[in-house]
Amino acid sequence: MATGNFSKVNAKNYYVIYGTYKDENGEDVQRECWDFDDLREFIREDGRETKLFTEKSDGWVDRDAQELCCESYDTHFGKSDFLTDTRIVRTIIMRNGYYEGGNLDWEIEIESPDGCNFKLSEYDSLEDLIEDYMRSIRDYVERWGADYGWNIGTYKIQKKNIEKWLKNIIENEEEICEKFCKENCEDVYVVSARFSNGETWYSKVS
């Protein structure tokens, strides 16, 4: 069976990096492994210069996908800095093409006050992630809320506001990642056709 060349998890499009480049004579030259190493460092440097992804990351998501750079920060809802103290981590990933080249993808991870981690890639929808996050907040309020003037009643009153707060944060993170990938790839592609045998056709986004 055939296999599509590019793969992605969270990115809206395929942010492609070609397996070849044009030399000074206009000839196609195959990129070697050190060329991709240079590209990875270039993208990391852009993350530092733009201050959008200031932390270098080189862990492997799997054998075909390597983290490049990330950014993390702490935030909280309203004045509830203990009960909703949340860490946000956004990460840029380079995925190897099945046949050649590669493409950029991204991950967003949320850590709730009780240390639970929620990765967007592990959910079918943003709403499902937020639902699990809210369960962890409820459990945290049940254990510690009384010390901070909260109870389950307070949680229920604020639930929709906290959900909206977190949704806005994640959607903003998605926009940052999408824009960064687009600015650091060589072309943007979408799937134009996918056949039952796995063969996939791509087309450029105008």
Buried (B, 14 or more C-beta within 10 A) or exposed (E): EEEBBBBBBBBBBBBBBBBEBEEEEEEEEEBEEEBBEEBBEEBBEBBEEBEBBBEBBEEEBEEEBBBBBBBBEEEBBEEBBBBBBBBBBBBBBBBBBBEEBBBBBBBBBBBBBEEBEBBBBEBEEBEEBBEBBBEBBBBBBEEBBEEBEBEEEBBEEBEEEBBEBBBEBBEEBBEBBBEBBBEBBEBBBEBEEEEEEEEBEBEEEE
